[in-house]
Amino acid sequence: MHRVAFLVYPGFELLDVSGPAAVFTGANRALGQHGRPAVYAVVLVSAAGGTVESSSGIAVETRPVTEVRSGEVQTMLVAGAEREPLLAAVADPVLRAALPGLTARAERFGSVCSGGFMLAALGLLDGRRVATHWDSCAPLAKAFPAVTVDPDALYVVDGRLWTSAGVTTGIDMALAMIARDLDAAIAGEVAKRLILYARRPGYQSQFSPVLQAQVRGESPFAELIGWIEANLDAPLDVPSLASRAGLSERTFHRRFVVATGQTPARFVETARLDAARMLLSRGLSLKSVAAQVGLFPATRLSDAFERRFGVAPRLFRDMHAGM
């Protein structure tokens, strides 16, 4: 069995554990449906063992971290939390003594959300590139300058180290682990059973253009933004969008910037390039992707993609297709 251990402590974020745990147990279920044996066993560990209450008030049963035998755990993950419970956990002498040995002997280790602070405090992230919750990126980078924090990625894989941006992104990271351990088909079946909209790759930004617009409140362009996302291959210039919104071009441009914080052209290009990354990761041809996202011919897609991401779309596809 491949044992996955989650390190928890009073006040931890429940979804950081329950989401990925559901993915691993879901993989066992999918394997069973294909007549294959279960692979994963999930265990929760804490400083003293016993009942540990999460930030939501739901408690879980745990084993003492000191009772975990050498080499017993193949994947070691630290759950995140808000500032106060996290600081208390980082200062816990039992956890500080046990965690370095567990991570050293595991096939892989890492964190979900702000759990990376604990690993960083022990020097386990020095010289590594990591992901964490968007609200923790700046504090983590400031407190631990030897750590390279990627503020955009949903999750980052750096050798044996796996770190995710937080909360639901732990699910994305767990699915990627399953795809690597088993195959993409099993990961896809798990995602389907969990009714996920899509399996999100690690390089995808923590904030989609639509979500960024929604965060700003009741956008007067919510319906238009949804239409843009569904019609990336349509003409999406200011005259066309202004006409669809029933506004003059000048008024539309001004109100759109106020509502979204971006010009219409920048918003549309971001939406198109985000969609292009998803399609390229599926191995589609540049010509097909360019047509689907409205950046045709392929040279137009290549120019915009390399300008935004610093890598040619063909190379990006070769690096990520099938992951």
C-alpha positions in Angstrom: 0.0 0.0 0.0 1.0 3.6 -0.6 0.4 5.3 2.7 -0.6 9.0 2.5 -0.2 10.8 5.9 -1.7 14.2 6.6 -0.2 16.1 9.5 -2.9 18.0 11.3 -3.1 20.2 14.5 -5.8 22.1 16.4 -7.5 24.6 14.1 -6.3 23.1 10.8 -8.3 23.6 7.6 -10.6 20.6 7.2 -10.9 20.8 3.4 -7.1 20.7 3.0 -7.3 17.1 4.3 -10.8 15.9 3.4 -10.6 17.0 -0.3 -7.3 15.2 -1.2 -8.2 12.2 1.1 -11.4 11.8 -0.9 -9.3 11.7 -4.1 -7.1 9.0 -2.9 -9.9 6.8 -1.6 -11.8 7.5 -4.8 -8.8 6.1 -6.7 -9.1 2.9 -4.7 -12.8 2.7 -5.7 -12.0 3.3 -9.4 -9.3 0.6 -9.3 -11.7 -1.8 -7.7 -14.2 -1.3 -10.6 -11.5 -2.3 -13.0 -10.6 -5.4 -10.9 -7.4 -3.9 -9.7 -6.3 -3.9 -6.0 -6.5 -0.8 -3.8 -3.3 1.3 -3.7 -3.8 4.1 -1.2 -4.2 4.1 2.6 -4.8 7.4 4.3 -3.7 8.2 7.8 -4.0 11.3 9.9 -1.2 12.2 12.4 -0.8 14.9 15.0 1.6 15.8 17.8 -0.2 13.8 20.6 -2.6 11.7 18.6 -6.3 11.3 19.5 -9.0 13.8 18.6 -8.0 17.0 16.8 -10.6 19.7 16.1 -10.5 21.6 12.8 -11.2 25.3 12.2 -14.8 24.3 11.2 -15.4 22.6 14.5 -15.3 19.1 13.0 -12.9 16.8 14.8 -10.9 13.9 13.4 -9.1 11.0 15.0 -5.3 10.9 14.6 -2.3 8.8 15.4 0.7 10.3 17.4 3.3 11.4 14.8 6.0 9.8 17.0 4.5 6.3 16.5 4.9 6.4 12.7 7.6 4.0 11.8 10.6 4.7 9.6 9.5 4.3 5.9 5.9 3.7 6.8 4.6 6.7 4.9 5.2 7.2 1.2 3.5 10.6 0.9 3.7 13.1 3.7 1.5 16.3 3.5 1.1 19.1 6.0 -2.4 20.8 6.2 -2.8 24.5 6.3 -4.6 26.8 8.7 -5.1 30.4 9.6 -2.3 32.4 11.2 -2.7 31.7 14.9 -3.2 27.9 14.8 -0.4 27.6 12.2 2.1 29.6 14.3 1.3 27.3 17.3 1.9 24.2 15.1 5.2 25.6 13.8 6.4 26.1 17.3 5.3 22.7 18.5 8.5 20.8 19.5 7.1 17.4 18.8 6.2 18.3 15.2 9.5 20.1 14.7 11.4 17.0 15.8 9.3 14.5 13.9 8.6 16.1 10.5 12.2 16.3 9.1 12.6 12.6 9.4 9.2 11.7 8.0 9.8 13.9 4.9 13.3 12.6 4.4 12.1 9.0 4.3 9.0 9.6 2.2 8.8 9.1 -1.6 7.3 12.6 -1.7 6.3 15.3 0.7 4.7 18.7 0.7 1.9 20.8 1.9 -1.6 22.0 1.2 -2.3 25.7 1.4 -0.4 27.5 4.2 1.1 24.2 5.5 4.2 25.2 3.6 5.1 27.6 6.4 5.8 24.6 8.7 8.1 23.1 6.1 9.8 26.4 5.4 10.4 27.0 9.1 12.3 23.7 9.2 14.4 24.6 6.2 12.8 22.0 4.1 11.9 24.5 1.3 15.2 26.3 0.9 16.2 26.6 -2.7 12.8 25.2 -3.8 10.0 26.6 -5.9 6.6 26.3 -4.1 2.9 27.3 -4.2 0.8 28.5 -1.4 -2.5 30.3 -0.9 -2.5 33.7 -2.7 -2.9 35.5 0.7 0.2 33.8 2.0 2.5 34.3 -0.9 4.0 37.6 0.1 4.4 36.7 3.9 6.0 33.3 2.9 8.5 35.0 0.5 9.3 37.7 3.0 9.8 35.3 6.0 11.8 32.8 4.0 13.9 34.5 1.3 15.6 31.2 0.3 12.2 29.9 -0.9 10.9 30.8 -4.4 7.2 31.4 -4.1 5.1 31.0 -7.3 2.1 33.4 -6.8 0.1 32.0 -9.7 0.4 28.3 -9.8 -2.3 26.0 -8.4 0.3 23.5 -7.4 4.1 23.1 -7.9 6.1 19.9 -8.3 9.8 20.3 -7.5 11.4 16.9 -7.3 10.0 15.1 -4.3 8.3 18.3 -3.1 4.7 18.9 -3.9 3.0 22.1 -2.7 -0.5 23.5 -3.5 -2.1 26.9 -3.4 -4.7 26.0 -0.9 -8.1 24.5 0.0 -9.6 23.1 -3.3 -6.2 23.1 -5.1 -5.2 20.2 -2.8 -7.7 18.2 -4.8 -6.0 19.2 -8.1 -2.6 18.2 -6.6 -3.9 14.8 -5.4 -5.4 14.1 -8.8 -2.0 14.9 -10.4 -0.3 12.5 -7.9 -2.7 9.7 -8.9 -2.1 10.4 -12.6 1.6 10.0 -12.0 1.3 7.0 -9.7 -1.3 5.1 -11.8 -2.6 6.7 -15.0 -4.5 9.7 -16.3 -7.6 7.6 -16.9 -8.0 6.7 -13.2 -7.5 10.3 -12.2 -10.1 11.3 -14.8 -12.6 8.8 -13.3 -12.0 10.2 -9.8 -12.5 13.7 -11.0 -15.8 12.7 -12.8 -17.1 11.0 -9.7 -16.4 14.1 -7.6 -18.2 16.1 -10.2 -15.3 18.4 -10.8 -15.6 20.9 -13.7 -12.1 20.0 -14.9 -8.8 18.6 -13.8 -6.8 21.8 -13.4 -3.1 21.6 -14.2 -0.6 23.1 -11.8 0.4 26.0 -14.0 -3.2 27.4 -14.2 -3.5 30.7 -12.4 -5.2 30.8 -9.0 -7.6 33.4 -10.4 -9.4 32.9 -13.7 -10.5 36.1 -15.6 -14.1 35.3 -14.7 -13.4 34.8 -11.0 -11.3 38.0 -10.9 -14.3 39.9 -12.3 -16.7 38.2 -9.9 -14.6 39.0 -6.9 -15.2 42.7 -7.6 -18.8 42.3 -6.7 -22.0 42.4 -8.8 -20.4 43.1 -12.1 -22.8 44.7 -14.6 -21.0 42.6 -17.2 -21.4 39.2 -15.6 -23.6 37.8 -18.4 -21.3 39.3 -21.0 -18.2 37.7 -19.4 -19.8 34.3 -19.3 -20.7 34.7 -23.0 -17.0 35.7 -23.8 -15.8 32.5 -22.1 -18.2 30.4 -24.1 -17.4 32.1 -27.4 -13.7 32.7 -27.5 -13.6 32.1 -31.3 -16.1 34.9 -32.0 -15.1 38.5 -32.8 -14.4 40.0 -29.4 -13.3 43.5 -30.2 -14.6 46.5 -28.4 -17.2 47.5 -31.1 -18.6 43.9 -31.1 -18.7 43.7 -27.2 -20.1 47.2 -26.8 -22.9 46.4 -29.3 -23.7 43.2 -27.4 -23.8 45.2 -24.1 -26.0 47.9 -25.6 -23.5 50.7 -24.9 -21.4 53.1 -26.9 -17.8 52.0 -27.4 -16.5 54.8 -25.1 -19.0 54.1 -22.3 -18.5 50.3 -22.6 -14.7 50.6 -22.4 -14.8 52.9 -19.3 -17.4 50.8 -17.4 -15.7 47.5 -18.2 -12.4 48.8 -16.8 -14.1 49.9 -13.6 -16.0 46.6 -13.3 -13.1 44.2 -14.0 -9.9 46.2 -13.5 -8.8 45.3 -17.0 -9.3 46.8 -20.5 -11.6 44.7 -22.7 -8.7 43.7 -24.9 -6.5 42.6 -22.0 -9.4 40.6 -20.5 -10.2 38.8 -23.8 -6.5 38.0 -24.4 -6.1 36.5 -20.9 -9.2 34.4 -21.3 -8.1 33.2 -24.7 -4.5 32.4 -23.5 -5.8 30.5 -20.4 -8.0 28.4 -22.6 -5.1 27.9 -25.0 -3.0 26.5 -22.2 -5.7 24.0 -21.3 -6.1 22.8 -24.9 -2.3 22.6 -25.5 -1.9 20.4 -22.4 -4.3 17.9 -24.1 -1.9 17.7 -27.0 -4.0 19.5 -29.6 -2.3 21.0 -32.6 -1.4 24.7 -32.6 -3.7 25.3 -35.6 -6.7 23.7 -33.8 -6.0 25.6 -30.6 -5.6 28.9 -32.4 -9.0 28.4 -34.1 -10.8 27.4 -30.9 -9.6 30.3 -28.9 -9.9 33.0 -31.5 -6.1 33.6 -32.0 -5.9 32.5 -35.6 -3.6 32.0 -37.5 -1.3 30.0 -35.4 1.4 32.6 -35.6 -0.9 35.0 -33.8 -1.3 32.5 -31.0 2.5 31.9 -30.9 3.2 35.6 -30.6 0.7 36.3 -27.9 1.5 33.1 -25.9 5.3 33.7 -25.9 4.8 37.4 -25.0 2.6 36.5 -22.0 4.3 33.3 -20.7 7.8 33.5 -22.0 7.7 30.1 -23.7 6.6 29.0 -27.2 3.2 27.2 -27.3 4.7 24.2 -29.1 7.3 23.7 -26.3 4.6 24.2 -23.7 2.5 21.5 -25.3 5.4 19.1 -25.4 6.2 19.8 -21.7 2.6 19.4 -20.4 0.7 17.1 -22.8 -0.6 14.0 -21.0 0.2 15.4 -17.5 
